[in-house]
Amino acid sequence: MTVNSASRSPAVFSPDARELFARNYPETPHILPHSLAGERLLQLDALAQLGGQLPDGSVEYNRGNLPIGVDGKPASNGLSIEDTIRQIATSESWAVLKNIEQVPEYADLLLALLDELKPQIEAKTGALLRPQGFIFISSPDAVTPYHFDPEHNILLQLTGSKVMTQFPAGDARFAPDTVHETYHAGGARELHWDDTFLSGGTEFPLKAGDALFVPVMAPHFVRNGPNSSISLSITWRSDWSFEEADARGFNRLMRARSLAPAPPKRWPGSNRGKAYAFRALRKFGLTA
């Protein structure tokens, strides 16, 4: 999907918010204001309908009364996705609607939001690629366990409140290099949690009208507030993020040959050499 020139009026991100984003993107987490809270497509009934429209592989929902760290995917809550969303205040659940851009109205919403930030994004990390949207609907006090994601991400809080605790991206104390490499070879994004990590994290409290930027592969977990919550994640990849991922792939191959490769560089460092080498090996089927 390519980002078009769609726009919404008025803008969701003010000029001051876009300036704040430009100063901090792509490595520094920060909170910026938004004005999306009243959007019709993001109300509870509309989201229940969306959950029913999306294919099964684009819907995930489970119990929300979870620890920070989990081994594998959590268990189901026993409800349908529609009932989970409509009963979110009492179902003690956590749900995510993935790749909402599969539905045209939501694709327009996602692209319009990203279009507001496109100049700031492309000035630093290259072309804005693979735009995706994810909606999180959480019961009071629900926990999203410790994990990381390969995309650049802005989480817009729409209703309720939550606290995201983020850890420094690229710091092997919180996500070892071997775990990154396994993830990019098809492994899980859930991470091993240790209570000693907590002192290295930064808490970002979010209320309706706040948006939080999350750097690529920054480990994090989320605790929902005392009321049910709706959040929208707008994500994208970039030339830089794909090069970082492919450099991880190259390192996995080197480690399999008993070498100890240096980890990929964080932005503004370049990982182009390793990325291009991995892509050449992949082209010839030599990356298994």
N, C-alpha and C positions, 0 to 999 in steps of 0.2 A: 504494500500500500504506500502510495506517495502522499505527502502532505500537500493539500491544495491551499488556495487562498481564502477558504471560508472564513467568515468572521461573524461574531455575535455583537450585538449592540445593547448596552454599553459593554466595554471590555471587562473581563473577569479579573484581570491583573492590571492594576493601575500603573501609570508611568513610574511612580516611586517603587512599586513592587518589582517591576521589570528591571529597574536600575539596581535594586538590591540583589536580584537573581544574577544579573550580569557580573556583579562584583565577586560573587561567591562560587558560581558555576565553574568547573564541574566537581571540585574536590571538597568544598566546605559545606557541611549541613547548616541549614538556616531556615527560619520561619518567615514566611511572607504572607500578606493578607490577600484574600480573594473574596469575590462577591457572588459565588455560585449557589449559596445555600438554598435559595428558593426555587431552583430549577425543577420544572414539572417532571422531567424524566428520572429524577433521583429521589422521588417520594416513595414511600414504602409499597403502596399498591402497584405502582409502575414497576418497581424492582421485582416484586413477586411475579408479575407477568413476564418480565424479561427472563427471570430464572426458568420459567416454563418454556420459553422460546429457544434458549440456548441448547446446544447438544450436550449430552451427558458429560463428555470430556471437558466441557468448559464450565462446569459447576462443581464446586467442592464445598462440603459443609459437614460439620462434625461437632462434637461436644466442645463447649467453650471453657469448661472448668478444668483447665490443663495446667501442668507445671511449665516453667520457662523452657526446659529442655525435654524433648521427647525423642524416642527411638523409632523412626519411621513415621508413617501417617497415623494420625489419631483415629479413634473409632467413630463410627457413625452415631448420630443422635436418634435414629429410628424414625424420623419424619421425612416428608417430601421437601423439596427445596422451597416450594410455594408456602407450605405451612411453616417451615423454619423461619422464613422472612416475615410472614404476617404475624407470627407469634414470637418475634425476636425478643420482646420485652420479658417473656417468661420461659422461653425454650432452652435457656442456658446453652446457647450455641454460638458458633462462629461460622459465617458463610462467606464465600467469595464467588463472584460472577466474573469469569475470565474472558478476555478478548471480546469485550462488549462491542467492539467495532464490527463484529459479524452482523449486527442489526443496524440498518442504515441510519436511523435517527441518532443512535449512540455513536456511530462512526462520525457523523457530522459534528456532534458535540466534542468528541475527542480531538478531531482535526482543528476545530476552531480554537480550542484552548492552546494546543501546541503551536498553532500559527502565530499566536500572540508572542511567543517566546522564541520562535524560530531564528530570528536574526542573532540573538544573544547566544543561542546554542551553536549555530553553524560557524560563528566567528571563532570559536575555541576548539570544538571537537569534530568539525567537519560535518558532512551531510547528516541531516536528521533522518534516521532510518527506522523502519519497522515500528511505527507508532502502535501502541496497544493500550487498552484501558481495562482496569480491574475495579470492581466495586466490592467493598467489605461491609457486611452487615453483622453487627456483634451485639450479643446480649450484655447486660450489666456485668462488669467485672471479668469479662471473658479475656483470655490470654491467647495471643498469637505467638507461638513458640519461636525460639532463637533460630535465625536462618539468615541467608543472604540471597541477593538477586543480581542477575547479570545486566540489568537495565539501569539507565539513568531514570530517576523516579521522583515525582512530586505527589505527595499524599495530601489531598484536600479534605479537611474535616467538614462535614455537612451538618450533621446533627450529633448531639452528645459530646463526649470528651474522651480523650485517651492520653496516655503517656507512652511515647516511643523512646526506648533506650537504645542509642546507637553506639557502635564501637568503631575505632579507626579502620578505614578501608586499607587493605594491604598489610595489616599488622598480623604476622603469623602467630602471635600469642592468642589471638581470638579466632582465627581460622587458618590452620596450617596450610602451607603450600600444597601438600599432598591432597588435602581435602578439596582445594580449588581445582586441582588437576582431575580428580575423580569426578567432581561435579561436571566439568566440561566434557567428560567422556560418558555422560549419561547418568551420573550418580544423583543422589538426593540433595536438595538445598538446605534441609534441616541440619543444624550443627550441634556438635557435642557441647553441652553447657557445664560450666564449673562455677560454683558460687564465688570463687576468687576473682572471676572476671569482672564482677559488678563494679569494683572501684575504678575500672578503666573505661566505664561507659559514661555517656552524657545523656541526661534525661531531657526530652523535649515535650512539655505539656501542650496539648492541642485542644482548642475549643472550636465550635462552629465559626467559620470565617478565617481559620488559620490553615496554612498549607506548609508542609515540611518537605524540603529537598533532601533526598537520600542518595549519596554517591554510589556509583557502581560497586557492587560486592561489599558494601559496608554491612557488617553483621548487625542485627538488631532484633529486638523483641518488643511486643506491644501489650500493655495492660489497658483494657477498656475502663472507663469511668463508671459511676454508679447508675447511669442510665444507658439505654440501648443507643447504638451509634451507627451512623452511616458515613463511610469515607469513600472517596474516589481516588484511585491511583492512576495518573497518566504517566506512561513510560515510553521510552524510546531507546534505540541503540544508535551508535555513532561509529565512524571510522575508527576512532580511538578505542571504543569498547570492544569492537570485534577483533582488533589487533591484540588487545590484552588477553582476550579469550583464546585466540589462536597461539599466542606465546605460551599460555598455560598448556595447551596441547603439545607444543614442541617440548616443553620441559618434562611432560609425562613420558614422552618417548626417550628423552635423555636419561631420565631417572631409571627407566626400565633397563637401560644399558649400564647401570651402576655408576652413573655420573651424578654430580650434585649441582644442577644448574642454578644460576642466580634467579630470583623471582622477577617477574615483569616489573617494569617501572610504572609508577603512578604518574598521572598527568602533571606537568606537561612533557614528561619523558616519553620517548618513542619506543615502541616494541615492534617496529616494522620488520626488522631483520628476521627475528624469530617467527613472526607471523607469516611472512612470505615463504620462509623455509617450510613451515608446517603445511601451508596451502599447497606447495609443490609436492610434498610427500603424499598429501591427501589425494591430490589429482591422480597420482600413480598407484593409489591403493596401498600405501605403505604406512598407514597410521594405526592399524589395528594392534 
